Amino acid sequence: MLKSLIQFFAEKFLLSRSDWISYQSNPTSTAIHLTPVQTGEWVTVISPCNGWFCVKAAASNILLSNGELWQGIHQDTPHFKGFSLPVSKGWAIAYQLSTDATGAFVFFVSSIGNRS
């Protein structure tokens, strides 16, 4: 009986807070920029926060990987493109940026609910 009562109130609380809870994963307007490495080789960085890892540039090749998820594209000529992956603080993230990249940005954006 007590277990059912606690479960009932917990579900009602979480349901009433679901918009707030989901909002916590939205990005902030603050970015942590890194110096882009444009060697065409994989570069590994460690995420300083919970949020997103982003790479954008005019390039023929941009690839991102967090070990499980991959994003990116390889083309014959450089075109502007950008990709992002969700990250947790402390995760190793790898990216590859072609040597023909111009206007490259590599950065992390923390989530609103980030407590790091």
C-alpha positions as CSV (number, residue, x, y, z in Angstrom):
1,M,0.0,0.0,0.0
2,L,2.7,2.5,1.0
3,K,4.8,1.5,-2.1
4,S,1.8,2.2,-4.3
5,L,1.1,5.5,-2.7
6,I,4.8,6.6,-3.1
7,Q,4.8,5.5,-6.7
8,F,1.5,7.4,-7.4
9,F,2.9,10.7,-5.9
10,A,6.3,10.2,-7.7
11,E,4.6,9.7,-11.0
12,K,2.3,12.7,-10.5
13,F,5.3,14.9,-9.6
14,L,7.4,13.8,-12.6
15,L,4.5,14.2,-14.9
16,S,3.9,17.7,-13.7
17,R,7.6,18.5,-14.1
18,S,8.1,16.8,-17.5
19,D,8.4,20.0,-19.4
20,W,10.9,21.4,-16.9
21,I,12.9,18.1,-17.0
22,S,13.1,18.0,-20.8
23,Y,14.1,21.6,-20.9
24,Q,17.2,20.9,-18.9
25,S,18.7,19.1,-21.9
26,N,18.4,22.2,-24.2
27,P,21.6,24.0,-25.0
28,T,22.9,27.2,-23.3
29,S,24.1,30.1,-25.4
30,T,27.6,29.6,-24.1
31,A,30.3,27.7,-26.1
32,I,33.7,26.3,-25.1
33,H,35.8,26.8,-28.2
34,L,38.8,24.6,-29.1
35,T,41.4,25.3,-31.7
36,P,40.5,23.3,-34.8
37,V,43.0,20.6,-35.9
38,Q,42.8,20.2,-39.7
39,T,45.0,17.3,-40.5
40,G,42.6,14.8,-41.9
41,E,43.4,12.5,-39.0
42,W,41.3,11.6,-36.0
43,V,41.7,14.0,-33.1
44,T,40.4,13.0,-29.6
45,V,39.2,15.5,-27.0
46,I,37.6,15.1,-23.6
47,S,34.2,16.7,-23.0
48,P,34.3,19.3,-20.2
49,C,30.5,19.3,-19.8
50,N,27.2,17.6,-20.5
51,G,25.7,18.9,-23.7
52,W,26.9,18.8,-27.3
53,F,30.1,18.6,-29.3
54,C,30.0,20.6,-32.5
55,V,32.2,21.0,-35.6
56,K,31.4,23.2,-38.5
57,A,33.5,24.3,-41.5
58,A,33.7,24.6,-45.3
59,A,35.4,21.3,-45.8
60,S,35.3,18.2,-47.9
61,N,35.5,15.9,-44.9
62,I,34.0,16.2,-41.4
63,L,33.5,13.2,-39.2
64,L,32.5,13.0,-35.5
65,S,32.3,10.0,-33.2
66,N,31.6,9.5,-29.5
67,G,32.4,5.8,-29.7
68,E,28.8,4.8,-30.4
69,L,27.3,7.4,-32.6
70,W,28.8,8.8,-35.8
71,Q,28.0,11.8,-37.9
72,G,29.7,13.3,-40.9
73,I,30.2,13.4,-44.6
74,H,33.0,13.0,-47.1
75,Q,32.7,14.9,-50.4
76,D,35.1,15.6,-53.3
77,T,35.0,19.4,-52.8
78,P,34.7,21.6,-49.8
79,H,31.2,22.8,-48.8
80,F,30.0,24.4,-45.6
81,K,28.6,21.9,-43.2
82,G,28.2,21.3,-39.4
83,F,27.5,18.4,-37.2
84,S,26.9,17.8,-33.5
85,L,26.7,14.9,-31.1
86,P,25.4,14.6,-27.6
87,V,28.1,14.2,-24.9
88,S,28.5,13.7,-21.2
89,K,31.2,15.2,-19.1
90,G,34.4,13.2,-19.3
91,W,33.5,11.4,-22.6
92,A,36.2,11.0,-25.2
93,I,35.0,12.5,-28.5
94,A,36.9,12.1,-31.8
95,Y,36.6,14.3,-34.9
96,Q,38.3,14.4,-38.3
97,L,38.6,17.6,-40.3
98,S,40.1,17.7,-43.8
99,T,43.1,19.8,-44.6
100,D,41.1,21.9,-47.0
101,A,38.8,23.2,-44.2
102,T,38.3,26.9,-43.9
103,G,36.3,28.9,-41.3
104,A,36.4,25.9,-39.0
105,F,34.9,25.9,-35.5
106,V,35.2,23.1,-32.9
107,F,33.3,23.6,-29.7
108,F,31.3,22.2,-26.8
109,V,27.9,23.7,-25.8
110,S,26.7,22.8,-22.3
111,S,23.1,21.9,-21.5
112,I,21.0,24.1,-19.4
113,G,20.8,21.5,-16.6
114,N,24.6,21.0,-16.7
115,R,26.1,21.0,-13.2
116,S,29.8,20.8,-14.1
